[in-house]
Amino acid sequence: MLVELVTVLVLPCVALLLSWKLWTQYYTWSDPGPDTPLPPGSMGLPFIGETLSLVTQGGKFSSSRHAQYGDVFKTHILGRPTIRVRGATNVRKILLGENHIVTSLWPQTFRTVLGTGNLAMSNGEEHRLRRKVIMKAFNYEALERYVPIMQEILREAVQRWCGAPQPVTVWPMAREMAFRVASAVLVGFQHSDEEIQHLTSLFTNMVKNLFSLPVKLPGSGLSNGLFYRQAIDEWMMNHIQRKKEFVLQGGDSGDVLSHIMNNAKDNGEKLSDQEIQDTVVELLFAGHETTSSAATSLIMHLALQPQVVQKVQEDLEKHGLLQPDQPLSLEQVGRLTYVGQVVKEVLRRRPPIGGGYRRALKSFDIGGFHVPKGWAVLYSIRDTHEASQIFSSPELFDPDRWTPETSQAPLARYDMVTFGGGPRACVGKEFAKLLLKLLCVELTRRCRWKLADDKLPDMKLIPIVYPADGLPVIFTPIGGKSPGDENKNGVPYEERTRGKDCPILCSVSFEKDINVAT
């Protein structure tokens, strides 16, 4: 009886106390003899840390701790002791310290699910060489080739939104739109509407499981993420095989993946199937996940700011670009100053990604606190924007803060870090900004829109920014009634206008007009 009592009650208590003692030593550990202390903060529960708080609290996790502890605090999330920082000076030190004091770090679930044979997961010289190759696929000449393809896809998407039963839930529609753009421009694949919906769903579910504990158990986030990644890989096999044969025969469809594969071939290198798969997943993941978030934010903010839409119209009219079916060039888009200001303000106010991860290569100080070697360092994009002393009334959406006449335009580089900075600045940032500018143009000259609820929705911030309600929006084609309105005979408006002189609602043959497939 005594032995059973010890086994059942005493030993678990001893193990718990020992675990707690080890955990306490772990999170208070620092390098021998540092002159600065560890940042304030909490490491949460033993082994679990504060990961559950991060998932449940979303953006409030960091904002509440910054309010309590200041610009630098410690925590334990996603299986690692972590120092989280905000503020231009601190972020600059992290971003410019790449390969010197920090190196890229992705949570284990990201590496396991997204794979390691791509640009994001590479480091050092390998990352530099890969980045150099990919950057050529986003230079001015490349972007110029992408414009007509992107414009056609965006035009078709806006027409669908206008012709659909109202209201339209924008968030899932924006994901499908952005996925179609990424698939055509970045990897050169074409799909039917059913395929796009299916693949967007696979990516959505894969991304949903990225922020989870690195524990592979049945039903765990990691297991679910791997399940959806496998489904994506199975879908890609035939497309990749056709792409490889096309490139080997000297073909180049002008997309980013073709550029990467042709460069490897010219240099006598051979990309493995896994490297190609990881690259495709990276291009589709990075190319549509964040842009769909920013596109949704663009629609949301402009719906609440009719005076901004009016200024966009004036910008288009000034340059003779207000006609809905007028094709655009990259040079013409670049002249739309106010449209650029709108996009910049969307990216400042609602950066799609909350921050970036690094690992300390050596011990160093930041913001008056000590960062031990080996710890994770997370720089906060959103909190840095909100805490910046350069932006007056940072909570307001105000494109005019970016005019050359304002004092906020020539701001310090690291007060706005939507696309990161340093050696790991986002390679596709010009592509993303171009997509948003084209979407702003197509929306403004084709339709009017308003939020179905006439108020700003609650926003989810993990894994990226998106509206909790999906953002129901009512779209009305310019010169027409709201889709779904009926005449006195009960005939729906879209049925009455189909096949007539109504370019807003006529369908567009995407497959016929765009030839970027393998």
C-alpha positions in Angstrom: 0.0 0.0 0.0 2.8 2.4 0.9 4.6 1.7 -2.3 1.5 2.3 -4.3 0.9 5.6 -2.5 4.5 6.7 -3.2 4.1 5.7 -6.9 0.8 7.3 -7.4 1.2 10.5 -5.4 4.7 11.3 -4.4 6.7 10.5 -7.5 4.6 12.6 -9.8 4.9 15.5 -7.4 8.6 15.2 -7.3 8.8 15.0 -11.1 6.6 18.1 -11.4 8.7 20.1 -8.9 11.9 19.0 -10.7 10.5 20.0 -14.1 9.5 23.3 -12.7 12.9 23.9 -11.2 14.6 23.0 -14.5 12.2 25.2 -16.4 12.9 28.1 -14.0 16.6 27.8 -14.5 16.1 27.5 -18.3 14.2 30.7 -18.8 16.3 32.8 -16.4 19.5 31.4 -17.9 21.9 33.9 -19.6 25.5 34.0 -20.7 28.1 34.1 -17.9 28.8 37.6 -16.8 26.7 39.7 -19.1 26.6 43.4 -18.3 22.9 43.6 -19.3 19.9 41.6 -18.0 17.5 39.4 -19.9 14.4 41.4 -21.0 11.3 41.3 -18.8 8.6 38.9 -19.6 7.1 35.5 -18.9 8.1 32.1 -20.3 4.6 30.6 -19.5 4.0 27.0 -18.6 6.7 24.4 -18.6 7.6 23.2 -22.1 4.3 24.6 -23.5 5.5 28.1 -22.9 3.0 30.8 -24.1 2.2 29.2 -27.4 -1.4 28.6 -26.5 -1.7 32.3 -25.4 -0.2 33.3 -28.8 -2.8 31.3 -30.7 -5.8 32.4 -28.6 -4.9 36.0 -28.2 -3.7 36.7 -31.7 -2.4 40.3 -32.1 -3.2 41.1 -28.5 -0.5 38.7 -27.4 2.3 41.1 -28.4 0.5 44.4 -28.0 -0.4 43.7 -24.4 3.1 42.6 -23.5 4.7 45.5 -25.2 2.4 47.7 -23.2 3.5 46.0 -20.0 7.2 45.4 -20.7 8.2 47.9 -23.3 9.9 47.5 -26.7 11.7 44.3 -25.8 10.4 41.3 -23.9 11.0 37.6 -23.5 8.6 34.7 -24.0 8.6 31.1 -25.0 6.6 30.2 -28.1 6.5 27.5 -30.7 9.0 25.4 -28.7 11.7 28.1 -28.3 12.8 30.8 -25.9 12.2 34.0 -27.8 13.1 37.7 -27.5 10.4 39.9 -29.2 11.3 43.4 -30.3 9.6 46.4 -31.9 10.8 49.9 -32.9 12.8 51.2 -35.8 16.2 51.1 -34.1 15.8 47.6 -32.7 14.3 46.2 -36.0 17.1 47.8 -38.0 19.7 46.1 -35.8 18.1 42.7 -36.4 17.6 43.1 -40.2 21.0 44.4 -40.9 22.6 41.9 -38.6 21.8 39.0 -40.9 24.6 36.5 -41.0 26.5 38.4 -38.4 24.5 38.4 -35.1 21.4 36.6 -36.4 20.4 34.1 -39.0 17.0 33.2 -40.5 14.9 31.0 -38.3 11.6 29.3 -39.2 9.5 27.5 -36.6 10.0 23.7 -36.9 6.4 23.3 -38.2 7.1 25.7 -41.1 10.3 23.8 -42.1 8.6 20.4 -41.9 5.5 21.4 -43.8 6.9 23.9 -46.3 10.1 22.0 -46.9 13.7 23.1 -46.9 14.6 23.1 -50.6 13.6 26.8 -51.3 14.8 30.3 -50.9 13.2 31.1 -47.5 14.8 28.1 -45.7 18.3 28.6 -47.2 21.1 30.5 -45.4 24.4 32.1 -46.1 26.0 31.9 -49.5 23.3 29.5 -50.7 20.6 32.0 -49.9 22.6 34.8 -51.6 22.9 32.9 -54.8 19.3 31.8 -54.9 18.1 35.2 -54.2 20.2 36.7 -57.0 18.6 34.3 -59.5 15.0 35.0 -58.3 15.5 38.8 -58.2 16.0 38.8 -62.0 12.5 37.4 -62.3 11.1 40.5 -60.6 13.1 43.2 -62.4 11.4 46.0 -64.4 11.4 44.0 -67.7 9.9 41.0 -66.0 7.2 43.0 -64.2 6.4 44.7 -67.6 5.6 41.2 -69.0 3.4 40.3 -66.1 1.2 43.4 -66.3 -1.2 42.2 -69.0 -1.6 38.8 -67.4 -2.3 40.3 -64.0 -4.6 42.9 -65.3 -6.7 40.3 -67.2 -7.0 38.1 -64.1 -7.9 41.0 -61.8 -10.5 42.4 -64.4 -12.1 39.0 -64.6 -12.2 38.7 -60.8 -13.9 42.2 -60.4 -16.4 41.3 -63.0 -17.3 38.1 -61.2 -17.7 40.0 -57.9 -20.1 42.5 -59.6 -22.1 39.7 -61.3 -22.4 37.4 -58.2 -25.3 37.4 -55.8 -24.7 40.2 -53.3 -23.1 40.6 -50.8 -19.8 38.9 -51.8 -17.6 37.5 -49.1 -14.4 39.1 -50.2 -11.7 37.3 -48.2 -12.1 33.8 -49.8 -12.7 35.4 -53.2 -9.5 37.5 -52.8 -7.6 34.3 -52.0 -8.8 32.6 -55.2 -8.0 35.7 -57.2 -4.5 36.0 -55.8 -3.9 32.2 -56.2 -4.8 32.5 -59.9 -2.3 35.3 -60.3 0.4 33.5 -58.4 -0.2 30.3 -60.3 -0.1 32.0 -63.8 2.7 34.5 -63.2 4.9 32.8 -60.7 4.8 29.1 -61.7 3.1 29.2 -65.1 0.2 26.8 -64.4 -3.3 27.3 -65.6 -6.4 25.8 -63.9 -10.1 25.6 -64.1 -12.3 27.5 -61.6 -12.9 24.2 -59.8 -9.1 23.5 -59.5 -8.5 27.0 -58.3 -11.1 26.6 -55.5 -9.8 23.2 -54.6 -6.1 24.3 -54.5 -6.9 27.5 -52.6 -8.7 25.3 -50.0 -5.7 23.0 -49.7 -3.3 25.9 -49.2 -5.7 27.6 -46.7 -5.8 24.4 -44.6 -2.1 23.9 -44.8 -1.4 27.5 -43.7 -4.0 27.2 -40.9 -1.9 24.5 -39.3 1.6 26.1 -39.6 1.3 27.9 -36.2 1.3 24.8 -34.0 3.4 22.8 -31.6 6.1 20.8 -33.4 4.5 17.5 -32.2 3.5 14.9 -34.8 0.5 13.2 -33.2 -2.7 12.1 -34.9 -4.9 15.1 -35.3 -2.2 17.6 -34.3 -1.6 20.8 -36.3 1.7 19.4 -37.7 0.0 16.2 -38.8 -2.8 18.1 -40.5 -0.3 20.5 -42.2 1.6 17.5 -43.6 -1.6 15.9 -44.8 -2.5 19.0 -46.9 1.1 19.4 -48.1 1.0 15.8 -49.4 -2.2 16.5 -51.2 -0.6 19.6 -52.8 2.5 17.6 -53.9 0.3 15.0 -55.5 -1.5 17.6 -57.5 1.8 19.2 -58.6 3.4 16.1 -59.9 2.0 16.2 -63.4 2.4 19.9 -63.8 6.0 19.8 -62.7 6.8 17.0 -65.0 5.4 18.9 -68.0 7.3 22.0 -66.9 10.6 20.1 -66.7 10.1 18.6 -70.2 9.2 22.1 -71.5 12.3 23.7 -70.1 14.6 20.8 -71.2 13.4 21.4 -74.8 14.4 25.1 -74.5 11.0 26.5 -73.6 10.5 29.6 -71.4 7.0 30.6 -70.6 8.2 33.8 -68.9 7.2 32.8 -65.3 9.4 32.8 -62.3 9.7 29.0 -62.0 10.8 28.8 -65.7 13.4 31.4 -65.0 14.8 29.4 -62.0 14.8 26.1 -63.9 16.5 27.7 -67.0 19.1 29.3 -64.8 19.9 26.0 -63.2 20.1 24.3 -66.6 22.4 27.0 -68.0 24.8 26.6 -65.0 24.9 22.8 -65.4 22.9 22.3 -62.2 20.1 19.8 -61.6 17.2 20.7 -59.4 15.8 17.6 -57.6 12.1 17.0 -57.8 11.8 17.8 -54.1 13.6 21.2 -54.6 11.2 22.0 -57.5 8.2 21.0 -55.4 9.4 23.1 -52.4 10.0 26.0 -54.7 6.5 25.8 -56.3 4.9 25.6 -52.8 7.0 28.6 -51.7 6.1 30.7 -54.7 2.4 29.9 -54.4 2.4 30.3 -50.6 4.3 33.6 -50.6 2.7 34.8 -53.8 -0.9 34.5 -52.8 -1.2 34.3 -49.0 0.1 37.8 -48.2 -1.3 39.5 -51.3 -4.8 38.2 -50.7 -4.6 39.7 -47.2 -3.5 43.1 -48.5 -6.1 43.0 -51.3 -8.8 42.4 -48.8 -7.5 45.2 -46.6 -7.5 47.5 -49.7 -11.1 46.8 -50.5 -12.1 47.2 -46.8 -10.4 50.6 -46.3 -11.6 52.1 -49.6 -15.1 51.0 -48.8 -15.0 53.1 -45.7 -13.3 56.0 -47.4 -15.3 57.3 -50.4 -13.2 60.5 -50.5 -10.1 58.3 -51.1 -11.9 56.5 -54.0 -12.7 59.9 -55.5 -9.1 60.9 -55.4 -8.1 57.6 -57.1 -10.6 58.4 -59.9 -9.1 61.9 -60.3 -5.6 60.3 -60.5 -6.8 58.0 -63.2 -8.6 60.8 -65.1 -5.6 63.1 -65.0 -3.6 60.4 -66.8 -6.4 59.4 -69.2 -6.8 55.9 -67.7 -10.3 56.0 -66.4 -11.9 53.9 -69.2 -12.6 50.4 -67.9 -11.2 48.3 -70.8 -8.1 50.3 -71.4 -4.9 48.2 -71.1 -2.2 49.4 -68.8 1.6 49.4 -69.0 4.0 49.3 -66.1 5.1 52.9 -67.0 1.5 54.1 -66.8 0.9 52.4 -63.5 4.1 54.1 -62.2 2.7 57.5 -63.0 -0.4 57.0 -60.7 1.1 58.8 -57.7 -2.0 58.7 -55.5 -2.7 55.1 -56.3 0.8 54.4 -55.0 0.0 56.4 -51.8 -3.1 54.3 -51.2 -1.2 51.0 -51.6 1.6 52.2 -49.3 -1.0 53.3 -46.6 -2.7 49.9 -46.8 0.6 48.1 -46.3 1.4 50.4 -43.4 -2.0 50.2 -41.7 -2.6 46.4 -42.3 0.8 44.7 -42.9 -0.2 41.1 -43.8 2.5 39.5 -41.7 3.0 40.4 -38.0 6.8 39.8 -37.8 9.8 37.8 -38.8 12.0 35.2 -37.0 15.7 35.1 -36.5 18.1 33.0 -34.4 20.9 34.6 -32.4 24.3 33.4 -33.8 26.0 34.9 -30.8 25.1 36.8 -27.7 24.4 40.5 -28.2 22.5 43.4 -26.6 19.4 45.2 -28.0 17.4 47.9 -26.4 19.4 47.7 -23.2 18.8 44.0 -22.8 20.7 40.8 -23.4 20.0 38.2 -26.1 21.6 34.8 -25.4 23.2 32.9 -28.2 20.8 30.3 -29.7 17.6 32.1 -28.6 14.9 33.1 -31.2 14.5 36.8 -32.0 11.2 37.9 -33.4 10.9 41.4 -34.8 7.4 42.9 -34.9 6.2 44.6 -38.1 2.8 45.6 -37.0 3.8 46.8 -33.5 6.7 48.8 -35.0 4.3 50.6 -37.4 1.8 51.3 -34.6 4.5 52.5 -32.1 6.4 54.7 -34.6 6.9 58.3 -33.5 7.1 59.4 -37.2 3.4 58.7 -38.1 0.9 61.2 -36.7 -2.3 59.5 -35.7 -1.0 56.1 -36.8 -4.4 54.5 -36.2 -5.9 56.5 -39.1 -6.0 55.4 -42.7 -4.5 58.5 -44.5 -2.9 58.1 -47.9 -2.0 61.9 -47.8 0.7 61.2 -45.3 2.8 59.9 -48.2 2.7 63.0 -50.4 6.1 64.7 -51.0 4.8 67.8 -49.2 4.2 66.0 -45.9 6.8 65.4 -43.2 6.0 61.7 -43.0 7.0 60.8 -46.5 10.8 61.0 -46.1 10.6 58.7 -43.0 13.3 56.6 -41.5 13.6 53.4 -43.4 12.8 51.0 -40.5 9.7 52.7 -39.2 7.8 50.9 -42.0 9.0 47.3 -42.5 6.1 45.6 -44.3 8.6 43.8 -46.6 11.4 43.4 -44.1 14.8 44.7 -45.0 18.5 43.9 -45.3 19.7 40.7 -47.1 16.3 39.1 -46.6 14.0 41.8 -47.8 11.0 40.3 -49.7 12.1 39.6 -53.3 8.5 39.9 -54.5 7.7 43.2 -53.0 7.4 45.1 -56.3 5.2 42.2 -57.6 2.9 42.6 -54.6 2.7 46.4 -54.9 2.0 46.1 -58.6 -0.9 43.6 -58.0 -2.4 46.0 -55.4 -2.1 49.0 -57.7 -3.8 47.1 -60.6 -6.5 45.9 -58.3 -7.2 49.5 -57.1 -7.4 50.7 -60.7 -9.7 47.9 -61.9 -12.0 48.3 -58.9 -12.3 52.1 -59.2 -13.0 52.3 -62.8 -15.4 49.3 -63.0 -17.6 49.4 -59.8 -18.6 50.9 -56.6 -18.6 48.9 -53.4 -19.6 49.2 -49.7 -19.4 47.0 -46.7 -22.6 45.1 -46.1 -22.4 46.0 -42.3 -21.1 49.6 -42.9 -18.4 49.1 -40.1 -14.9 47.9 -39.7 -14.9 44.2 -38.9 -12.9 42.5 -36.2 -9.5 41.3 -37.6 -7.7 38.1 -37.1 -4.0 38.5 -37.1 -2.6 34.9 -37.1 -1.3 33.5 -39.3 -1.9 36.6 -41.4 -4.3 39.5 -41.2 -7.9 38.8 -42.4 -11.4 39.9 -41.4 -13.1 37.5 -38.9 -16.4 37.7 -40.9 -14.8 37.3 -44.3 -15.7 40.9 -45.2 -19.2 40.8 -46.8 -19.2 43.6 -49.5 -21.9 44.8 -51.9 -20.5 45.5 -55.4 -22.3 47.7 -57.9 -21.1 48.0 -61.5 -20.7 51.6 -62.7 -23.7 52.7 -64.7 -25.8 49.8 -63.5 -28.0 48.6 -60.7 -26.7 46.4 -57.9 -26.4 42.8 -59.1 -29.4 40.8 -57.9 -31.8 43.7 -58.3 -34.9 42.7 -60.2 -37.2 44.6 -62.6 -40.9 44.6 -62.2 -41.2 41.4 -64.2 -38.9 39.6 -61.7 -36.0 39.1 -64.0 -32.6 39.4 -62.2 -30.5 42.3 -63.4 -27.5 40.1 -64.4 -29.9 38.0 -66.6 -31.3 41.1 -68.2 -27.8 42.5 -69.1 -26.1 39.3 -70.1 -25.0 39.3 -73.8 -25.8 43.0 -74.1 -23.6 46.1 -74.1 -22.5 45.6 -70.5 -18.7 45.0 -70.3 -18.9 44.8 -66.6 -20.9 41.5 -66.5 -19.8 39.8 -69.7 -17.6 36.8 -69.1 -13.9 36.8 -70.1 -12.1 33.8 -71.6 -9.1 33.6 -69.3 -7.7 30.4 -70.8 -8.1 31.7 -74.4 -6.5 35.1 -73.9 -3.6 34.2 -71.6 -0.9 31.9 -72.8 1.6 31.2 -69.9 1.0 27.5 -69.4 3.6 24.9 -70.0 
